[in-house]
Amino acid sequence: MKKLIPILFCSLLLGTLHCTTKTEDEPKGTENLIWSDEFEGDFIDTNKWKFETGDHGWGNNELQNYQPQGSDNVEVNNGTLRITARKIGPGQRVGDYTSARINSRESFLYGRIEIRAKMPEYKGPGIWTALWMLGENIEDLGWPLCGEIDLMEYISSNTDSVLMTIHSQANNHMNGTQLSSGFVPLSNIEEEFNIFGLLWEEKRLVFYVNGPEQVLLTINRPEDYNQENWPFDKPHYFLMNVAVGGNLGGLDGVDDSIFPATMEIDYVRVYALD
């Protein structure tokens, strides 16, 4: 059953974040599909996706070691992609867990974006899943100047809820100034598939769940915008991953009995705007 969720509007004025709650018309979008992966067949399409690997904490003190293509952390079967975190060591240390982090080879600028996914079955704290985007200029500018758009973050220590956020040089979690929906209730996030959507226009970002009538967060472009406060006028690429522990995912520790833990993705779709 769909729930009505308040619409939170945030904008930057003279360096200060202003947020209000009100009602607006539904975001506009079209059915002009320009890119997608429906995850049919029995293997991941490496013409669309590439793997990031390593166990260096990923800037968040995470514990997992991301594995390359061919590992048992990624499976395509029965029309979905499954990313699974596994425990392979004693636990509680970096490298005692494996997982996967995959990035799209193509980048996008503006459009209506939808990812349909189901979070891991709840067994205990320690899992941190994300469906998100980074500016393709990250190699030149670094993070957070490149920009980050989090369509969905979930931590298993905060069940039945979802988080949507943006990060920039002016607004990011390292200094506590990120622009975010906060944790919003979504009672079936671990049991059923939900659509995590973004209407990305030139002048605003609109985040929603299961349809434009359920907007969680709207962020308007600042009047005086630049790379530092609005990097969202340049192409971004997709990332999908399951992390273990970390500054957010490990707030209540990591329960070693929860593994394996799988996030399942039905599709990723990008539609052109009118």
Secondary structure, 3 states (H helix, E strand, C coil): CCCCCCCEEEEEECCEEEEEECCCCCCCCCCEEEEEECCCCCCCCCCCEEEECECCCCCCCECEEECCCCCCCEEEECCEEEEEEEECCCCCCCCCEEECEEEEEEEECCEEEEEEEECCCCCCCCEEEEEEEEECCHHHHCCCCCCEEEEEEEECCCCCEEEEEEECCCCCCCCCCCEECCCEECCCCCCCCEEEEEEECCCEEEEEECCCCCEEEEEECCCCCCCCCCCCCCCEEEEEEEEEEHHHHCCCCCCHHHCCEEEEEEEEEEEECC
